Amino acid sequence: MNLSHSSTKATYPVYKNASGWNAMLPIRQPHLALPKQSRFDTIVIGAGYTGLAAARRLAELEPDRQILVIDANTVGESSAGRNSGFVINLPHNTKLGGHTSPLEVAKKQIHIYDAGLQLLANTVREQGIECGWNPIGKYHAAATDAGIKNLKATMQQYREWGVPFTELDNTALRERLGTSYYRFGYHSPHNVFVQPAALIRGLADTLPENVHLLESEPVIALQGNGPFTVKTVRSEFQAERIILANNGFAKALGILSDRLFSIYTYAAVTPRLPESELSKLGTESEWGVIPANRLGSTLRRIQGGRLMIRSAYSYEKEQDESKTRALLTQSYKQRYPQMASYQFEYLWGGTTALTRNGATFFGQVRPGLYASLGCNGAGVLKGSIYGTLLAELATGSQSQLLTEALSLEAPTWLPPEPFRRIGVVSAIRYQAALAGLER
Ligand SMILES: Cc1cc2nc3c(=O)[nH]c(=O)nc-3n(C[C@H](O)[C@H](O)[C@H](O)COP(=O)(O)OP(=O)(O)OC[C@H]3O[C@@H](n4cnc5c(N)ncnc54)[C@H](O)[C@@H]3O)c2cc1C
């Protein structure tokens, strides 16, 4: 479990550009001071949705014990503050198998996510976190025959799951979104919009008193078997229990390296648009569109009169900014040829962890070491509930939700490099070609 064998690989995410969401907020003072003590009862590695939810729940369950949360970045600058801000309480991966039928698996996931949404909504309300929480659902839209087929297959699954949605044709979509680009789609109520950097900052800045937060302090090695030693760039800490919540970067610490990989995806936000331009973006003041192909573009009209676009994947490394800018600009132009200009005020990349079968690792890695890793791109809600449940698992609590989370399929094996890279890069290229106009 030490890093000497992998010193050439990134052990934590380092980004080329700041997160636009974070840049739109007032400056925040990060927690940079090293704590006086070096021993803690639990150390949580990663202050994203998973890590902060785990720390919050552990602090509630063990109010007399001390918890240290360490993150390599400042809060708001990691993926938790770089994502598109869709808090979706439906299964993202509808093809997960397991020991029961796909319908049973979907129902368990829906049960877990509904509980997660309730929990997150309560925390936001009780802690007074101002993050633009807006439960208005989301659109799914297709511009191609293949995209329409994908959406119709998902709609059929929704019918089987008993999940509501409203089917929309090109005219209805044009009225709501201001573009005639999409030929078919539907609206699903299962989504809340947030300003993600505001949400993660709010979650970090309202942690209970027995949680110590340390930011901008990369963990570079994890050693021992309880007590564990956590080595960081500036210091070293010990704990009897570790919660690993650093997503795809867990593999750099020697954990699940044959199950996880990281991809980068990219987003850009326009400046505040004048009323004359905003009127071209449909009748609603806030909306979001999920593409009909995984390699397609996500769109979001955000509070405050801006448009966000997210698209493209790259394997384990951030691609050139010029390439990203060209792709996102093209996406914007294709959908809104009537706009006066196509400027972006912010453009950034962010990482997320994927697994081969789309399953998240959730549970005990070995005694004292617990992990929830591999959110597969929908981790705002998943991280919030899995982090909470992980704290319950670590403290020996029992509940139906925990039993359900533990019963879901685990990530499958990935081949080693260079086969892994070749496989993932080929899959990205193939999917991008298939996506066509959904990009
Ligand atoms: C552009 C983009 C758009 C997205 N859109 C959405 C969306 O709309 N909805 C959605 O649900 N999800 C979305 N995602 C995915 C979402 O951001 C992740 O699923 C979510 O952040 C996962 O939460 P997490 O806490 O499990 O992991 P992360 O948020 O990745 O948190 C892991 C933390 O660990 C830290 N870390 C890593 N290595 C180390 C180390 N060695 N030492 C210390 N700390 C370390 C990182 O800095 C990070 O803060 C998007 C992602 C991107 C990049």
The ligand as a Gaussian input file, in Angstrom:
#p B3LYP/6-31G(d) Opt

LIG

0 1
 C      -17.581000      17.957000     -15.756000
 C      -18.297000      16.965000     -14.858000
 C      -19.686000      16.930000     -14.845000
 C      -20.347000      16.044000     -13.979000
 N      -21.705000      16.153000     -13.841000
 C      -22.346000      15.461000     -12.862000
 C      -23.701000      15.716000     -12.569000
 O      -24.342000      16.591000     -13.151000
 N      -24.293000      14.971000     -11.590000
 C      -23.603000      14.011000     -10.901000
 O      -24.185000      13.358000     -10.032000
 N      -22.290000      13.796000     -11.123000
 C      -21.643000      14.499000     -12.072000
 N      -20.303000      14.322000     -12.271000
 C      -19.595000      13.354000     -11.449000
 C      -19.425000      13.849000     -10.009000
 O      -18.686000      15.017000      -9.944000
 C      -18.745000      12.767000      -9.212000
 O      -19.467000      11.578000      -9.407000
 C      -18.706000      13.103000      -7.730000
 O      -17.936000      14.243000      -7.499000
 C      -18.147000      11.904000      -6.989000
 O      -18.098000      12.209000      -5.619000
 P      -17.028000      11.503000      -4.704000
 O      -17.057000      12.187000      -3.394000
 O      -17.241000      10.035000      -4.704000
 O      -15.653000      11.726000      -5.442000
 P      -14.941000      13.103000      -5.791000
 O      -15.913000      14.208000      -5.843000
 O      -14.075000      12.841000      -6.972000
 O      -14.056000      13.346000      -4.512000
 C      -12.849000      12.694000      -4.311000
 C      -11.963000      13.652000      -3.568000
 O      -10.743000      12.988000      -3.258000
 C       -9.698000      13.908000      -3.396000
 N       -8.460000      13.170000      -3.603000
 C       -8.095000      12.414000      -4.659000
 N       -6.877000      11.885000      -4.451000
 C       -6.475000      12.317000      -3.228000
 C       -5.301000      12.121000      -2.461000
 N       -4.280000      11.349000      -2.889000
 N       -5.220000      12.744000      -1.254000
 C       -6.242000      13.496000      -0.783000
 N       -7.374000      13.713000      -1.476000
 C       -7.486000      13.128000      -2.681000
 C      -10.101000      14.769000      -4.593000
 O       -9.442000      16.020000      -4.586000
 C      -11.602000      14.883000      -4.399000
 O      -11.980000      16.035000      -3.689000
 C      -19.598000      15.145000     -13.173000
 C      -18.218000      15.151000     -13.210000
 C      -17.556000      16.054000     -14.037000
 C      -16.072000      16.053000     -14.037000

